[in-house]
Amino acid sequence: MKRLGKILLIILGILLVILVVGPFLITVPPLENVVPPEQLADPDSRFIAVNGIKVHYKMFGQGKPVFILLHGFAASEFSWREVTSSLAQEYKGTVIAYDRPGFGLTQRPLPGEWSGESPYGVNAQDKLLIGLMDQLKIDRAILVGNSAGGGLAALAAVRHPERVQALILVDAAVSGGGNAPWYQPLMTTPQGRHVGPLLARQIKDWGVDFGKSAWHDPTKITPAIWDGYLKPLKAINWDRGYWEFTASSQPTELASRVKDITMPTLVLTGDDDKIISKERSVKLASDLPNAQLVVFPNCGHVPHEECPADFLNAVRNFMATLKE
């Protein structure tokens, strides 16, 4: 028995060494052909420092109301391209679309470049949204959020109701979210951070199928649209930004406080959403005290891209119900 115990201890010791040392034996080659985000900017791109992060955004129009557009996972401000100008022109207001930390052309801080909570985590993302509003001198805004961006918009409405005039939740990821309790400590270890970028780079393989799944009719995705999706993957540290965003995911109080969102809310969903099911959006609308629901036929997870005319018409009808 003693001999068996020694053998087991040796095996456990070997396994522990493999777990601790093994990841560092994996080569993580540097990214090639990447450049600073500013070199990828469009003529109408803007950058502003918010909470120590250089945020990439675009602004359309001037005046009120103010719409702030929040994209989802693996997207960027590019995803709103079909509706930004129309929203600004029709309501003679201001439309702001920005890249959330971890995505697009917004700066991607590396571990060691911040103290305290991760700038990629939901709490920091919430603070950055309010900080951006403060920097741009915006008292209140209509938050328009798609997928995970919809979850952020709803969280801001819970935490800062005085700053949110109304919500437009587009196939929003409001319920659930966050990693398993063991996930974040594991992924933020030195070992996890070493190999994490390699895992993040796999988006180049599965990202095409994921992108297609967001559309009811993926044949509408033109080469120009693919180029827009992929452009941020030319920015330095894009892989580490993705990894840090994923590793920092955590649950919030949002799911238990949906009924506290009392401002006017428009819930939009495609009837063929394969990522956030139509049923989840229908339930969300029923749980909100002051919500309208619109379901788009023959549309997927990104109606503002795939069905922009229907999207704008739904927003038009909703805006007509708002009081000044």
C-alpha positions as CSV (number, residue, x, y, z in Angstrom):
1,M,0.0,0.0,0.0
2,K,2.8,2.4,0.9
3,R,4.4,1.7,-2.5
4,L,1.1,2.4,-4.3
5,G,0.8,5.7,-2.3
6,K,4.3,6.7,-3.4
7,I,3.4,5.9,-7.1
8,L,0.3,8.0,-6.9
9,L,2.2,10.9,-5.4
10,I,4.8,10.7,-8.2
11,I,2.0,10.6,-10.8
12,L,0.3,13.6,-9.2
13,G,3.6,15.5,-9.1
14,I,4.3,14.8,-12.8
15,L,0.8,16.0,-13.7
16,L,1.2,19.1,-11.6
17,V,4.5,19.9,-13.3
18,I,2.9,19.4,-16.7
19,L,0.0,21.7,-15.8
20,V,2.4,24.4,-14.4
21,V,5.2,24.2,-16.9
22,G,3.5,22.7,-20.0
23,P,1.8,25.8,-21.3
24,F,5.0,27.7,-21.3
25,L,6.5,25.1,-23.6
26,I,4.0,26.1,-26.3
27,T,5.4,28.6,-28.7
28,V,3.3,31.7,-29.3
29,P,4.7,33.3,-32.4
30,P,4.2,37.1,-32.7
31,L,1.4,38.3,-34.9
32,E,2.5,39.3,-38.4
33,N,1.4,42.2,-40.5
34,V,-0.3,44.1,-37.7
35,V,-0.2,47.9,-37.2
36,P,-1.3,50.5,-34.6
37,P,-5.1,50.9,-34.7
38,E,-4.7,54.5,-35.9
39,Q,-3.3,53.4,-39.2
40,L,-6.5,51.4,-39.9
41,A,-8.8,54.4,-39.1
42,D,-11.3,55.8,-41.6
43,P,-11.4,59.4,-42.6
44,D,-14.3,60.0,-40.2
45,S,-12.7,58.1,-37.4
46,R,-12.2,59.8,-34.0
47,F,-10.2,58.9,-31.0
48,I,-10.7,60.0,-27.4
49,A,-9.0,59.0,-24.1
50,V,-11.6,57.7,-21.6
51,N,-10.5,56.2,-18.3
52,G,-7.0,55.8,-19.6
53,I,-8.0,54.0,-22.9
54,K,-7.9,55.5,-26.3
55,V,-11.4,54.8,-27.7
56,H,-12.2,54.7,-31.4
57,Y,-15.6,56.2,-32.3
58,K,-17.6,57.9,-35.0
59,M,-20.1,60.7,-34.6
60,F,-22.9,61.6,-37.0
61,G,-25.0,64.7,-36.8
62,Q,-25.3,67.2,-33.9
63,G,-28.0,68.0,-31.5
64,K,-30.6,66.0,-29.6
65,P,-31.7,63.2,-29.2
66,V,-28.4,61.4,-28.8
67,F,-28.1,57.8,-29.8
68,I,-25.2,55.7,-28.5
69,L,-24.7,52.4,-30.4
70,L,-23.2,49.4,-28.6
71,H,-22.0,46.5,-30.8
72,G,-21.8,42.8,-29.8
73,F,-19.0,40.3,-29.4
74,A,-16.5,40.1,-32.2
75,A,-18.0,43.2,-33.9
76,S,-17.2,46.9,-33.9
77,E,-18.8,50.2,-34.8
78,F,-18.7,49.0,-38.4
79,S,-21.8,46.8,-37.6
80,W,-24.0,50.0,-37.4
81,R,-22.9,51.4,-40.8
82,E,-26.3,50.9,-42.4
83,V,-28.3,53.0,-39.9
84,T,-26.0,55.7,-38.4
85,S,-26.5,58.4,-41.0
86,S,-30.2,57.8,-41.3
87,L,-30.7,58.0,-37.5
88,A,-28.8,61.3,-37.4
89,Q,-30.6,62.8,-40.3
90,E,-34.1,61.7,-39.5
91,Y,-34.1,63.0,-35.9
92,K,-31.6,65.9,-36.4
93,G,-29.7,64.5,-33.5
94,T,-26.4,62.9,-32.7
95,V,-25.4,59.3,-33.3
96,I,-22.3,57.9,-31.7
97,A,-20.9,54.4,-32.4
98,Y,-17.8,53.3,-30.7
99,D,-15.6,50.2,-30.4
100,R,-15.9,48.6,-27.0
101,P,-12.5,47.6,-25.3
102,G,-11.3,44.4,-26.9
103,F,-12.7,45.1,-30.3
104,G,-12.4,47.3,-33.3
105,L,-9.7,50.0,-33.2
106,T,-10.0,50.9,-29.5
107,Q,-6.8,50.5,-27.6
108,R,-6.1,47.0,-26.1
109,P,-4.2,47.4,-22.8
110,L,-2.0,44.4,-21.9
111,P,-1.8,42.8,-18.4
112,G,0.5,45.0,-16.3
113,E,-0.7,48.2,-18.0
114,W,-3.6,48.6,-15.6
115,S,-4.2,48.3,-11.8
116,G,-7.4,47.0,-10.2
117,E,-10.1,45.5,-12.3
118,S,-9.7,44.5,-15.9
119,P,-10.6,47.3,-18.4
120,Y,-12.2,44.5,-20.4
121,G,-14.6,43.5,-17.7
122,V,-18.3,44.5,-17.7
123,N,-17.9,46.9,-14.7
124,A,-15.1,48.7,-16.5
125,Q,-17.1,48.7,-19.8
126,D,-20.0,50.3,-17.9
127,K,-17.8,52.9,-16.5
128,L,-16.2,53.6,-19.9
129,L,-19.7,54.2,-21.4
130,I,-20.5,56.7,-18.8
131,G,-17.0,58.2,-19.0
132,L,-17.5,58.6,-22.8
133,M,-20.8,60.4,-22.2
134,D,-19.1,62.7,-19.7
135,Q,-16.2,63.4,-22.0
136,L,-18.5,64.3,-24.8
137,K,-20.8,66.3,-22.5
138,I,-23.8,64.1,-23.0
139,D,-26.3,64.2,-20.1
140,R,-28.7,61.6,-21.4
141,A,-28.8,59.3,-24.4
142,I,-30.9,56.6,-26.1
143,L,-28.7,53.5,-25.8
144,V,-29.0,51.1,-28.7
145,G,-27.3,47.7,-28.0
146,N,-27.0,44.6,-30.1
147,S,-26.3,41.2,-28.5
148,A,-23.7,41.7,-25.7
149,G,-23.9,45.4,-26.4
150,G,-27.6,45.1,-25.5
151,G,-26.6,43.6,-22.2
152,L,-24.3,46.5,-21.5
153,A,-27.0,49.0,-22.4
154,A,-29.5,47.4,-20.1
155,L,-26.9,47.3,-17.3
156,A,-26.2,51.0,-17.7
157,A,-30.0,51.6,-17.5
158,V,-30.1,49.7,-14.2
159,R,-27.0,51.4,-12.7
160,H,-27.4,54.9,-14.2
161,P,-31.1,55.4,-15.0
162,E,-30.7,59.2,-14.9
163,R,-28.4,59.0,-17.9
164,V,-30.6,56.8,-20.1
165,Q,-33.5,58.4,-21.9
166,A,-34.7,55.1,-23.6
167,L,-33.4,51.7,-24.6
168,I,-33.4,49.9,-27.9
169,L,-32.3,46.3,-27.3
170,V,-31.5,44.5,-30.5
171,D,-31.3,40.7,-30.1
172,A,-29.9,41.5,-26.7
173,A,-27.9,39.2,-24.5
174,V,-29.5,40.2,-21.2
175,S,-30.1,37.0,-19.3
176,G,-27.2,34.7,-18.3
177,G,-23.7,35.7,-19.1
178,G,-20.4,35.3,-17.3
179,N,-18.0,32.4,-17.1
180,A,-18.1,29.5,-14.7
181,P,-16.6,30.4,-11.3
182,W,-13.4,28.4,-12.0
183,Y,-12.9,29.9,-15.5
184,Q,-11.6,33.4,-14.8
185,P,-9.0,32.4,-12.2
186,L,-7.7,29.7,-14.6
187,M,-7.6,31.9,-17.7
188,T,-5.9,34.8,-16.0
189,T,-3.0,32.7,-14.7
190,P,0.4,33.3,-16.3
191,Q,-0.1,30.0,-18.1
192,G,-3.6,30.9,-19.4
193,R,-2.4,34.3,-20.5
194,H,0.5,32.7,-22.3
195,V,-1.5,30.4,-24.5
196,G,-4.7,32.5,-24.6
197,P,-3.7,34.5,-27.6
198,L,-3.3,31.3,-29.6
199,L,-6.8,30.2,-28.7
200,A,-8.1,33.7,-29.6
201,R,-6.5,33.5,-33.0
202,Q,-8.7,30.6,-33.8
203,I,-11.5,33.1,-34.5
204,K,-10.0,33.3,-38.0
205,D,-11.2,29.7,-38.4
206,W,-14.5,29.6,-36.7
207,G,-15.3,33.3,-37.1
208,V,-16.6,32.9,-40.7
209,D,-19.2,30.3,-39.6
210,F,-20.1,32.4,-36.6
211,G,-20.5,35.5,-38.7
212,K,-22.7,33.6,-41.2
213,S,-24.9,32.3,-38.4
214,A,-25.7,35.9,-37.4
215,W,-27.6,36.4,-40.7
216,H,-30.8,34.8,-41.9
217,D,-29.4,34.9,-45.4
218,P,-25.6,34.9,-45.3
219,T,-25.4,35.3,-49.1
220,K,-26.0,39.0,-48.4
221,I,-22.6,39.2,-46.7
222,T,-20.5,40.8,-49.5
223,P,-16.7,40.8,-49.7
224,A,-16.8,44.5,-48.6
225,I,-18.7,43.5,-45.4
226,W,-16.2,40.7,-44.7
227,D,-13.4,43.2,-45.1
228,G,-15.0,45.5,-42.6
229,Y,-15.4,42.6,-40.1
230,L,-11.8,41.5,-40.5
231,K,-10.1,44.9,-40.5
232,P,-9.6,45.0,-36.7
233,L,-7.7,41.7,-36.9
234,K,-4.9,43.8,-38.5
235,A,-4.5,45.9,-35.3
236,I,-1.6,45.1,-32.9
237,N,-2.6,42.9,-29.9
238,W,-6.0,42.1,-31.3
239,D,-5.6,38.5,-30.1
240,R,-4.7,39.5,-26.6
241,G,-7.6,41.9,-26.5
242,Y,-10.0,39.2,-27.4
243,W,-8.6,36.8,-24.8
244,E,-8.6,39.4,-22.0
245,F,-12.3,40.3,-22.9
246,T,-13.3,36.6,-22.8
247,A,-11.3,35.9,-19.6
248,S,-12.8,38.9,-17.8
249,S,-16.4,37.9,-18.4
250,Q,-18.4,37.8,-15.2
251,P,-22.0,37.7,-14.0
252,T,-23.8,40.9,-13.0
253,E,-27.0,41.8,-11.1
254,L,-28.7,42.5,-14.4
255,A,-30.8,39.3,-14.7
256,S,-32.4,39.9,-11.3
257,R,-33.0,43.6,-11.9
258,V,-34.7,43.6,-15.3
259,K,-37.9,44.8,-13.8
260,D,-36.1,47.9,-12.5
261,I,-35.7,49.1,-16.0
262,T,-38.7,51.4,-16.3
263,M,-37.7,53.8,-19.1
264,P,-39.3,53.2,-22.5
265,T,-37.7,50.2,-24.2
266,L,-37.9,48.8,-27.7
267,V,-37.0,45.1,-28.0
268,L,-36.1,44.0,-31.5
269,T,-35.3,40.5,-32.7
270,G,-35.1,38.6,-36.0
271,D,-37.3,35.6,-36.2
272,D,-34.4,33.5,-37.3
273,D,-31.8,34.5,-34.6
274,K,-29.5,31.5,-34.1
275,I,-27.5,33.2,-31.4
276,I,-30.0,34.8,-29.1
277,S,-33.2,33.0,-29.8
278,K,-36.4,34.9,-30.6
279,E,-38.0,33.4,-27.6
280,R,-35.4,35.0,-25.3
281,S,-36.2,38.4,-26.7
282,V,-39.9,37.8,-26.4
283,K,-39.5,36.9,-22.8
284,L,-37.3,39.9,-22.2
285,A,-40.0,42.2,-23.6
286,S,-42.6,40.6,-21.3
287,D,-40.3,41.0,-18.3
288,L,-39.7,44.7,-18.9
289,P,-42.3,47.1,-17.3
290,N,-42.4,49.5,-20.3
291,A,-41.4,47.6,-23.4
292,Q,-42.5,47.3,-27.0
293,L,-41.6,44.2,-29.0
294,V,-41.0,44.0,-32.8
295,V,-40.1,40.7,-34.5
296,F,-38.6,41.0,-38.0
297,P,-39.5,38.2,-40.4
298,N,-36.7,36.5,-42.4
299,C,-34.0,38.2,-40.4
300,G,-31.2,37.0,-38.1
301,H,-29.2,38.3,-35.1
302,V,-28.1,41.6,-36.7
303,P,-31.3,43.3,-38.2
304,H,-29.6,46.7,-38.3
305,E,-27.3,45.1,-40.9
306,E,-29.4,42.6,-42.6
307,C,-32.8,44.3,-42.5
308,P,-31.9,48.0,-42.0
309,A,-35.1,49.4,-43.5
310,D,-37.3,47.4,-41.2
311,F,-35.0,48.3,-38.3
312,L,-35.3,52.0,-39.0
313,N,-39.1,51.8,-39.4
314,A,-39.4,50.1,-36.0
315,V,-37.2,52.8,-34.4
316,R,-39.3,55.5,-36.1
317,N,-42.5,54.1,-34.6
318,F,-40.9,53.8,-31.2
319,M,-39.5,57.4,-31.3
320,A,-43.0,58.7,-32.1
321,T,-44.1,57.4,-28.7
322,L,-41.4,59.1,-26.7
323,K,-42.1,62.3,-24.8
324,E,-39.6,65.1,-25.0
